[in-house]
Amino acid sequence: MDTAQIIRTLFAIATITGLLFSKSPFLSKYLSYGPRTIASGTKSATNANSPTGAEQDTKPTSPQFYKLLNRIITYPVPHAYFSHFYVFSVMSSLFWAYQILTQGPLLQAVARFGSTAKGKDSMSVEQVVLAWSLMTAQGMRRLIETKTLGKISASTMPFSHYLLGFMHYLGVGIAIWIEGSGR
C-alpha cells in the first residue's frame, strides 16, 4: 500500500470512528466539548453529572490503567490553546513548501513510498499547488481570526481532541502534496 492510500485509509478510519463514537452512549462523552458540551457552565461533558465535578464514569473496580487513560483522554485543554492548531497548520504548510522547493530529504523519503503507479496520481502539480495554497490561506486566516477577533472563553476541549487536531493538520498537509508525488 502506498503513502497516499495509507493516508486515505486513516482519514476513513477516523471518520468511521467518529461516527461510531457519536452513536454510542458510553463513547459519545468523548466527542462533546466547548459550546457543544451538554453540561451547563464550564464543566465538560465527562464530569457534568458528577456533584463534585470529578470523573465518576469509571467503576471503582476497573484497573488503574483505564482510570489513568480516561483522565488523559478527558483532561481539559483551555480554549486559548485552539490557536495552536492554526500555528501548526501554517508551520506545516511552510515546512512542506520548503521540502518541495528544495527536494528535501523528508519529501524524498515519503515520496519513495508514494504512488506506485507513477504518472497516474490523482492530482496534477498545479492542483497540488492550488490545494496547498488554499490550505495555507485557511490556516493563516484562522490564525489571524483567533488572535485578533477571537474571544477567549472558559470552554475547554478534551486532550484527545487536542491531539487529534494536530494529527488532522499533519495528515492534511501530507495528503495534499503526496497526491502528486509521482509527477
QUIHU-V57875 format. One record per residue. N is the residue number from 1. OMEGA is omega in degrees with one decimal (none if undefined). Layout:
N:OMEGA, N:OMEGA
//
This chain:
1:-178.8, 2:-176.0, 3:-179.6, 4:-179.9, 5:177.1, 6:-179.6, 7:176.7, 8:-179.5, 9:178.9, 10:176.1, 11:177.7, 12:178.6, 13:179.0, 14:179.4, 15:179.5, 16:178.4, 17:178.2, 18:178.3, 19:178.8, 20:178.7, 21:-177.1, 22:-179.1, 23:-178.8, 24:178.7, 25:-179.2, 26:-173.7, 27:-176.2, 28:178.2, 29:-179.2, 30:-179.4, 31:-174.6, 32:175.7, 33:175.7, 34:-177.6, 35:179.0, 36:-178.6, 37:-179.5, 38:-176.0, 39:175.1, 40:179.4, 41:-176.8, 42:178.4, 43:177.2, 44:-178.7, 45:-177.2, 46:-179.2, 47:-174.4, 48:-176.6, 49:-178.0, 50:179.3, 51:-178.4, 52:-176.9, 53:-179.7, 54:179.0, 55:-178.1, 56:-175.8, 57:-177.7, 58:179.4, 59:-179.7, 60:-177.7, 61:-178.7, 62:-178.4, 63:179.9, 64:-179.9, 65:-178.5, 66:176.3, 67:179.1, 68:179.3, 69:179.0, 70:178.3, 71:179.6, 72:-178.3, 73:-174.5, 74:-179.2, 75:-175.2, 76:176.4, 77:-177.2, 78:179.3, 79:-179.6, 80:-178.5, 81:179.3, 82:-177.9, 83:179.0, 84:178.7, 85:-174.1, 86:172.5, 87:179.5, 88:179.8, 89:-179.7, 90:179.3, 91:178.5, 92:178.9, 93:179.9, 94:178.1, 95:-178.4, 96:175.1, 97:177.8, 98:179.1, 99:-179.4, 100:-177.5, 101:-177.4, 102:-174.5, 103:-175.1, 104:-175.6, 105:179.4, 106:175.6, 107:-179.4, 108:-178.4, 109:-178.4, 110:-178.9, 111:177.0, 112:179.6, 113:-179.3, 114:-175.1, 115:178.4, 116:178.0, 117:-176.7, 118:179.9, 119:-179.5, 120:179.4, 121:-174.9, 122:-178.7, 123:174.6, 124:178.7, 125:179.6, 126:178.2, 127:177.7, 128:179.7, 129:178.2, 130:180.0, 131:178.7, 132:179.9, 133:179.4, 134:178.6, 135:177.7, 136:179.5, 137:178.8, 138:178.0, 139:179.0, 140:178.4, 141:-179.5, 142:177.9, 143:179.0, 144:177.3, 145:-177.4, 146:-176.3, 147:-175.1, 148:-174.9, 149:-175.7, 150:175.9, 151:179.8, 152:-179.3, 153:179.3, 154:-178.6, 155:-179.4, 156:171.4, 157:178.4, 158:179.1, 159:179.5, 160:177.1, 161:178.5, 162:177.6, 163:179.1, 164:177.2, 165:177.4, 166:179.2, 167:178.5, 168:-177.5, 169:174.9, 170:-179.5, 171:179.3, 172:178.9, 173:178.7, 174:-177.2, 175:-177.9, 176:-174.0, 177:-177.6, 178:179.7, 179:179.4, 180:-173.3, 181:-177.9, 182:-176.7, 183:none
//
